[in-house]
Amino acid sequence: MLNVVLLEPEIPANTGNIGRTCCATGTRLHLIRPLGFSLDEKHLKRAGLDYWDLLDVEVYDSYPDFLEKNPGAKIYMATTKAKKVYTEVSYEPDCYLMFGKESAGIPESILVEHPDTSVRIPMNEDIRSLNLSNSVAIVLYEALRQNNFLHMQREGHLRKFSWD
């Protein structure tokens, strides 16, 4: 199972959207405190619609707490400071995709420990960053694609329709 990690997320609607994406993809969501909102906040639940109760979510008190409870985790860190593009790595089916808080990203003190697993989404140089929920979707779906969308429905079906 793939894992999405949000380090100190600040905006409830982003986390709600990401939770919904995790439900749709069978991905576990890890939230590292401090959070910029309450898990009971209406904006969080509204963005996640009625899927929030189906979400596989773990909450940690701190980054060290996350590392302690997930020993040996292969963590890919999404950051504008990375040299590698997110499509240039091979994602293991049980890896962790980490994203930092909306206002500051992942702290450099953490990034310097993971230069080989830091990845970036290409964008115009005049843009500081993408929306967090969009960034998660971009990187997560690349990891899912590389793992052949394991356990996901890959075909849709049209209903019969008549103009009459």
C-alpha positions as CSV (number, residue, x, y, z in Angstrom):
1,M,0.0,0.0,0.0
2,L,1.3,3.5,-0.9
3,N,1.4,6.1,1.8
4,V,1.0,9.9,1.7
5,V,2.6,11.9,4.5
6,L,1.6,15.5,5.3
7,L,4.1,17.2,7.5
8,E,2.3,19.9,9.6
9,P,-0.5,20.6,7.1
10,E,-2.2,24.0,7.6
11,I,-5.3,24.2,5.4
12,P,-8.2,21.9,6.2
13,A,-9.7,21.9,2.7
14,N,-6.3,20.7,1.2
15,T,-6.1,17.8,3.7
16,G,-9.8,16.9,3.0
17,N,-9.1,16.8,-0.7
18,I,-6.0,14.7,-0.1
19,G,-8.0,12.4,2.2
20,R,-10.6,11.9,-0.6
21,T,-7.8,11.1,-3.1
22,C,-6.3,8.6,-0.6
23,C,-9.7,6.9,-0.3
24,A,-10.1,6.7,-4.1
25,T,-6.6,5.1,-4.5
26,G,-6.4,2.8,-1.4
27,T,-3.6,4.9,0.0
28,R,-2.9,5.4,3.7
29,L,-2.7,9.0,4.9
30,H,-0.2,10.0,7.6
31,L,-0.6,13.4,9.3
32,I,2.2,14.8,11.4
33,R,1.4,17.4,14.0
34,P,1.1,20.2,14.6
35,L,-1.9,20.5,12.4
36,G,-3.3,23.9,11.4
37,F,-6.9,22.7,12.1
38,S,-8.9,20.3,14.1
39,L,-9.7,16.9,12.6
40,D,-13.4,17.7,13.4
41,E,-13.3,20.9,11.3
42,K,-16.2,21.2,8.9
43,H,-14.0,22.4,6.0
44,L,-11.9,19.2,6.3
45,K,-15.0,17.0,6.2
46,R,-16.6,19.0,3.5
47,A,-13.6,18.7,1.2
48,G,-13.4,15.0,1.9
49,L,-17.2,14.6,1.4
50,D,-18.6,11.5,2.9
51,Y,-15.4,9.5,2.4
52,W,-13.6,10.7,5.5
53,D,-15.0,7.8,7.6
54,L,-13.5,5.4,5.0
55,L,-10.0,6.9,5.2
56,D,-7.1,4.9,6.5
57,V,-5.4,7.7,8.5
58,E,-2.7,7.8,11.2
59,V,-1.8,10.9,13.2
60,Y,1.7,11.5,14.8
61,D,2.8,13.9,17.4
62,S,6.0,14.9,15.5
63,Y,8.3,14.0,12.7
64,P,10.5,11.9,15.1
65,D,7.4,10.1,16.3
66,F,6.5,9.3,12.6
67,L,10.0,7.9,12.0
68,E,10.0,5.9,15.2
69,K,6.6,4.3,14.3
70,N,7.6,3.6,10.6
71,P,11.2,2.2,10.9
72,G,12.9,1.6,7.6
73,A,10.2,3.5,5.6
74,K,11.4,4.5,2.1
75,I,10.4,8.2,2.0
76,Y,10.2,10.3,-1.1
77,M,10.1,14.0,-0.2
78,A,8.3,16.4,-2.6
79,T,10.0,19.7,-2.6
80,T,10.8,22.6,-5.0
81,K,14.4,22.3,-3.8
82,A,15.0,18.8,-5.3
83,K,17.2,18.1,-8.3
84,K,15.3,15.0,-9.5
85,V,11.9,15.2,-11.2
86,Y,9.2,13.0,-9.7
87,T,9.1,10.9,-12.8
88,E,12.8,10.0,-12.6
89,V,12.5,7.7,-9.6
90,S,11.0,4.2,-9.2
91,Y,8.4,4.1,-6.5
92,E,8.1,0.9,-4.4
93,P,4.5,-0.3,-3.8
94,D,4.9,0.4,0.0
95,C,6.8,3.7,-0.1
96,Y,5.9,7.0,1.6
97,L,5.3,10.2,-0.3
98,M,6.0,13.2,2.0
99,F,4.7,16.7,1.5
100,G,5.4,19.7,3.7
101,K,3.1,22.4,5.0
102,E,1.6,24.9,2.6
103,S,3.5,27.9,3.7
104,A,7.0,26.5,3.9
105,G,7.2,23.0,2.6
106,I,9.5,20.4,4.2
107,P,12.2,22.0,6.4
108,E,15.7,22.0,4.9
109,S,17.0,20.3,8.0
110,I,15.0,17.2,7.0
111,L,15.7,17.5,3.2
112,V,19.5,17.5,3.6
113,E,19.1,14.0,5.1
114,H,17.3,12.8,2.0
115,P,18.9,14.2,-1.2
116,D,18.5,11.0,-3.2
117,T,14.8,10.6,-2.4
118,S,13.8,14.3,-2.8
119,V,11.7,14.9,-5.9
120,R,10.2,18.0,-7.6
121,I,7.3,18.7,-9.9
122,P,8.6,20.8,-12.8
123,M,7.0,24.3,-13.1
124,N,7.8,27.7,-14.4
125,E,10.5,29.4,-12.4
126,D,8.3,32.4,-11.6
127,I,5.9,30.2,-9.6
128,R,6.7,29.4,-6.0
129,S,4.7,26.2,-5.7
130,L,1.6,24.3,-6.7
131,N,-1.4,23.7,-4.4
132,L,-0.7,20.9,-1.9
133,S,-3.6,18.7,-2.9
134,N,-2.6,19.1,-6.6
135,S,1.0,18.2,-5.8
136,V,-0.1,15.1,-3.9
137,A,-2.3,13.9,-6.8
138,I,0.4,14.4,-9.4
139,V,3.1,12.4,-7.5
140,L,0.7,9.8,-6.1
141,Y,-0.7,8.9,-9.5
142,E,2.8,8.6,-10.9
143,A,3.6,6.1,-8.1
144,L,0.3,4.3,-8.8
145,R,1.0,4.2,-12.5
146,Q,4.5,2.7,-11.9
147,N,2.9,0.0,-9.7
148,N,0.3,-0.8,-12.4
149,F,-2.6,0.8,-10.4
150,L,-2.5,-2.3,-8.1
151,H,-5.9,-3.1,-6.6
152,M,-7.6,-0.3,-8.5
153,Q,-10.5,-0.4,-11.0
154,R,-8.9,0.3,-14.4
155,E,-12.0,0.1,-16.6
156,G,-15.2,2.2,-16.7
157,H,-18.5,1.3,-18.3
158,L,-20.9,3.5,-20.2
159,R,-24.6,3.1,-19.5
160,K,-27.0,2.8,-22.4
161,F,-28.4,6.2,-23.2
162,S,-31.1,7.3,-25.6
163,W,-31.9,10.8,-26.8
164,D,-35.6,9.8,-27.1
